[in-house]
Amino acid sequence: DILLRATGKDISATPGAGAAGGLAGGLMAVCEPVIKSGFEVLSDLCSLKEKIKNADIIITGEGKTDKQTLMGKLPKQVTALAKSMGKRVVCVSGTITQEGKELGADLYVPLSHGEITAQMTIADPVPYLINAGKTIKNTYEV
């Protein structure tokens, strides 16, 4: 609303101008920036497609895989790209909600579950990450 009043430009429905794109939104109001997906830029810079092509299993994740993840966050983008290339995807995250399991991964490995709290995995993540690795190994016999 402030940008609309100050510049006369309404960017409220423009992709990339929302909360995560606040800087881009501000720039849209005062100039004509070229807006690109951060994922696409970084994916190209690190040759992600080539790396996925040469991998057997793709592992992605974040602190909490949930409804927000499905809105285009990095694990969603990585999963979609990997699945489009016929790859198996494993999601390893601190916690994974039921909604988060709509990500499209083949295997979900939460670090915290049952009696293992998020606080425990944050305080000393190594044993939980080792267990996650064992789960992946045992599932895919790699």
N, C-alpha and C positions, 0 to 999 in steps of 0.2 A: 504493500500500500504506500509506503514511504517513497519507494522508487517510482511508482506510478505518479504520485503527486509531484515529485521533483523533476521527472524527465518526460512524463506523458507516455512512457512505454510500459505496457502491461506484460510482464514476463511470468505471471503466476502459473500459467499452464505450459510453459516452455520446458521440455525435457532437459535435465541438467541444471536447472535453476532452483531446485528444491534445497532442503536442509543440507544434504551432503554436497550439493553444488553451490553453496552460498556465494563463494567467490565468483564462480562463473555467472551466477545470477546477477550479481552487482555489475560485472563487466558487460553483460548483455544490455543493461540499462543505459550505459554511457558510451559504448563503442560496439563494434561488430566482431567479436572474437570468434575464432573457429573452435567449436566445442567438440571434443573427441572423448570417447570412453577411456577412462584411466586404465581399465583392464586391457583394452585393445592396444593402447600405447605401450604399456609395460610388457604385454604378451609378445608384441613384435620385437621390442628391445632385447628380450631374453630368449627369443626363438622358441617360445613355449610350444607351438605346434610341432616343431621338429623333435623337441624333447619328449612330448607325449607320444608321438609316432614311434619313437625308439624304446619306449617303456613297456613293461609287462603289466604293471599295476600303477595306478595314479592314486596318491594319498593326498587328501586335502583336509581342511578343517579350520577351526577357530576356537575361541574360548567357549562360546555357546552357539550351537547350531539350533536355530529356532525359526520362527515365522519371518523375522527380518532377513535371515540368510536367503530365503526364497525370493526376496525382492531384488536380487541381482548382486549380492555381495560376492566377494572373490570365490568362496567355495562353490557357489551356484554357477558362476561363470566357468570355473575350471571343470566342474562336473559336466556341464553341458558340452563343452568342447571335447572332453575326453570321450564321452558317450557317443558323440557324433563321429568319432574316429574308431568306435567299436572297442574301447578300452574298459577294463574293470576299474571301478572307483571305490576307494575306501575313505570314509569320513571319520577322522579321529578328532574329537573335540573334548573340551573340558566337561561339558554337559551337552546332551542332545535331547531336545523335547520331542514329543510325538509329532508336532507340526514339522519340526526339523527333519524328520525322517521322510518327508516328501521331497527331499533334495534330489533323489534319483540315484543315490549311491547304491552299490551292490552290498556293501557291508558298513555297518555303523559301529564304531568303537568309542564309547564314552569313557573318559578317564575316571569320572566320578559316577558312582552308581551304588545302590544298596547302602551299605554302611560307610562307604568311602565318600566323604564330602568334598565339595569343591575346595574348601579351605585346606583340606589335607593334600589335595593334588597341587594346589598353588604353592604350599609351603615346601613340598619336596616332590617335584614332578618326575624325577628320574625313574623310580620304581614303577610308576604308573605308565610311563611311556615305554619302558621295557616290557611290561605286561601287554600293552597294546601291540607292540611289535610281535610278541609271541602269538597273540590272537590272530594277527594277519598271517604269520608264517604257518600256523596250524590250519587256518582256513584254506589257504591256497597252496600249501605244501611247497613253498619257495625256499 
